[in-house]
Amino acid sequence: MTLYPESKCTPARAIDMLEVYGTDRIWMNSACDWGISVPLAVPRTMLEMKKRGHTANLIDKVAYQNPIAFMSQSPKFKLPV
């Protein structure tokens, strides 16, 4: 989900979608295009998830583990050691 501060997928809407549809095979990223963008949208959304009572494991899954699982399908993807 690409997070936008004012339109489309706001942090609140993103969390609503996660609560309705689950957290499998989805992750968040911040918008950096021609519209209004907030580079810190992901960490801010993670904090909002914590305020709503989501566990640290679930937040980590959406913000870190799911992207790794997806990108690891490519043999060229390597995490820095």
Buried (B, 14 or more C-beta within 10 A) or exposed (E): BBBBBEEEBBBEBBBEBBEEEEBEEBBBEBBEEEEEBBEEBBEBBBEBBEEEEBEEEBBEBBBEBBBEEEEEEEEEEEEEE
